[in-house]
Amino acid sequence: MENITAEITNSDPKTIGVSKRPNPVDSHVGSRLRYRRVEMGLSQEKLGESLGLTFQQIQKYEKGSNRIGASRLFQIAQVLVVPVQFFFEDLPHNLECEEASPGFSESPSEYNVMNFVNSSDGFELNKAFVRIKDPKIRRRIVELVKTLAEGSS
């Protein structure tokens, strides 16, 4: 008990009240969970019911603010009818995006792209985009988006 008290009283005042960012792996796993849940047309509430959890717990898993244990991840994979590996697919090699040191480190852009693709806007955009059958129209849309992005920076 003394060690715990000592750690609390000797804590760095700069970190008191500062919320800790989710671990990038937890965020990635959560975004994959959300992606699959939305793809299946399940609400957070329905998924939670099937797992014996509240929708708030599912929200925390999806945000990455709560870590998903191995047995729970296995259970989630069964409910969502995917292998456990699904949650780790497309995991960026460089997860220290903000803390990456300059030099040989990779750009965080790959990680940012996956975050967008797994967002609700990204998911809807991709779903609509793949329904466009004409490759010329798809190419023109890509060029339009690139032009709009250049103009907004």
C-alpha positions as CSV (number, residue, x, y, z in Angstrom):
1,M,0.0,0.0,0.0
2,E,2.9,2.4,0.7
3,N,4.2,2.0,-2.8
4,I,0.8,2.9,-4.3
5,T,0.5,5.9,-2.1
6,A,4.1,7.0,-2.9
7,E,3.4,6.7,-6.7
8,I,0.2,8.7,-6.4
9,T,1.8,11.5,-4.3
10,N,4.9,11.6,-6.4
11,S,3.0,11.7,-9.7
12,D,4.0,14.3,-12.3
13,P,1.7,17.4,-11.9
14,K,1.8,17.9,-15.7
15,T,0.0,14.6,-16.3
16,I,-2.7,15.0,-13.7
17,G,-6.1,15.5,-15.4
18,V,-4.6,14.8,-18.9
19,S,-6.4,12.2,-20.8
20,K,-4.3,9.4,-22.1
21,R,-4.5,8.8,-25.9
22,P,-5.6,5.3,-26.9
23,N,-2.9,2.9,-28.0
24,P,-2.7,2.9,-31.8
25,V,-3.2,-0.8,-32.0
26,D,-6.4,-0.6,-29.8
27,S,-7.7,2.2,-32.1
28,H,-7.0,0.1,-35.2
29,V,-8.7,-3.0,-33.7
30,G,-11.6,-0.8,-32.6
31,S,-12.0,0.8,-36.1
32,R,-12.0,-2.7,-37.7
33,L,-14.7,-3.7,-35.2
34,R,-16.8,-0.7,-36.1
35,Y,-16.2,-1.3,-39.8
36,R,-17.4,-4.9,-39.6
37,R,-20.3,-4.1,-37.4
38,V,-21.6,-1.4,-39.8
39,E,-20.9,-3.7,-42.8
40,M,-23.2,-6.3,-41.2
41,G,-25.9,-3.7,-40.4
42,L,-25.6,-4.2,-36.6
43,S,-26.2,-1.4,-34.1
44,Q,-23.8,-1.0,-31.2
45,E,-26.8,-2.0,-29.0
46,K,-27.5,-5.2,-30.9
47,L,-23.8,-6.2,-30.9
48,G,-23.6,-5.5,-27.2
49,E,-26.6,-7.6,-26.5
50,S,-25.2,-10.6,-28.3
51,L,-22.0,-10.2,-26.3
52,G,-23.6,-9.4,-23.0
53,L,-22.3,-5.9,-23.0
54,T,-23.7,-2.4,-23.0
55,F,-23.6,-0.3,-26.2
56,Q,-21.3,2.1,-24.2
57,Q,-18.8,-0.7,-23.8
58,I,-18.9,-1.3,-27.6
59,Q,-18.4,2.5,-28.1
60,K,-15.3,2.4,-26.0
61,Y,-13.9,-0.6,-27.8
62,E,-14.5,1.1,-31.2
63,K,-12.8,4.3,-30.1
64,G,-9.9,2.3,-28.7
65,S,-10.3,3.9,-25.3
66,N,-10.9,0.4,-23.8
67,R,-8.6,-2.5,-24.7
68,I,-10.3,-5.7,-25.9
69,G,-9.0,-8.8,-24.1
70,A,-8.1,-11.9,-26.1
71,S,-11.1,-14.0,-25.1
72,R,-13.5,-11.1,-25.7
73,L,-11.9,-10.5,-29.1
74,F,-12.4,-14.1,-30.0
75,Q,-16.1,-13.9,-28.9
76,I,-16.5,-10.7,-31.0
77,A,-14.9,-12.4,-34.0
78,Q,-17.4,-15.3,-33.7
79,V,-20.4,-12.9,-33.5
80,L,-19.2,-10.9,-36.5
81,V,-18.3,-14.0,-38.4
82,V,-14.6,-13.1,-39.1
83,P,-11.3,-14.6,-38.1
84,V,-9.5,-12.9,-35.2
85,Q,-6.8,-11.8,-37.7
86,F,-9.4,-9.6,-39.4
87,F,-9.0,-7.0,-36.6
88,F,-5.3,-6.7,-37.3
89,E,-5.4,-6.6,-41.1
90,D,-3.9,-3.4,-42.6
91,L,-2.3,-2.6,-39.3
92,P,0.3,0.1,-40.2
93,H,3.9,-0.9,-39.7
94,N,4.7,2.4,-38.1
95,L,2.3,2.9,-35.2
96,E,4.2,5.7,-33.5
97,C,2.8,8.2,-36.0
98,E,3.0,11.3,-33.8
99,E,6.1,10.3,-31.9
100,A,8.0,9.0,-35.0
101,S,11.5,10.4,-35.2
102,P,12.6,12.0,-38.4
103,G,14.9,10.2,-40.7
104,F,14.0,6.7,-41.8
105,S,10.6,6.6,-40.3
106,E,7.6,6.1,-42.5
107,S,5.0,8.8,-43.1
108,P,1.9,8.6,-41.0
109,S,-0.3,9.1,-44.1
110,E,-1.0,5.3,-44.4
111,Y,-2.3,5.3,-40.9
112,N,-4.5,8.4,-41.5
113,V,-5.9,6.9,-44.7
114,M,-6.9,3.7,-42.8
115,N,-8.5,5.9,-40.0
116,F,-10.6,7.7,-42.7
117,V,-11.5,4.5,-44.5
118,N,-12.8,3.0,-41.3
119,S,-14.8,6.2,-40.4
120,S,-18.5,6.4,-41.2
121,D,-17.8,9.0,-44.0
122,G,-15.0,6.8,-45.4
123,F,-17.1,3.7,-45.3
124,E,-20.1,5.4,-47.0
125,L,-17.8,7.0,-49.6
126,N,-16.2,3.7,-50.4
127,K,-19.5,1.9,-50.6
128,A,-20.9,4.4,-53.0
129,F,-17.7,4.6,-55.1
130,V,-17.5,0.9,-55.8
131,R,-21.0,1.0,-57.1
132,I,-19.9,3.2,-59.9
133,K,-19.2,0.8,-62.8
134,D,-17.6,3.2,-65.4
135,P,-13.9,3.4,-64.8
136,K,-13.7,6.8,-66.6
137,I,-16.2,8.3,-64.2
138,R,-14.3,6.8,-61.2
139,R,-11.1,8.3,-62.4
140,R,-12.7,11.7,-62.9
141,I,-14.1,11.5,-59.3
142,V,-10.6,10.8,-58.0
143,E,-9.2,13.7,-59.9
144,L,-12.0,16.0,-58.6
145,V,-11.3,15.0,-55.0
146,K,-7.5,15.6,-55.5
147,T,-8.2,19.0,-56.9
148,L,-10.6,19.9,-54.1
149,A,-8.0,18.7,-51.5
150,E,-5.2,20.8,-53.1
151,G,-7.5,23.9,-52.9
152,S,-8.3,23.4,-49.3
153,S,-4.8,23.4,-47.9
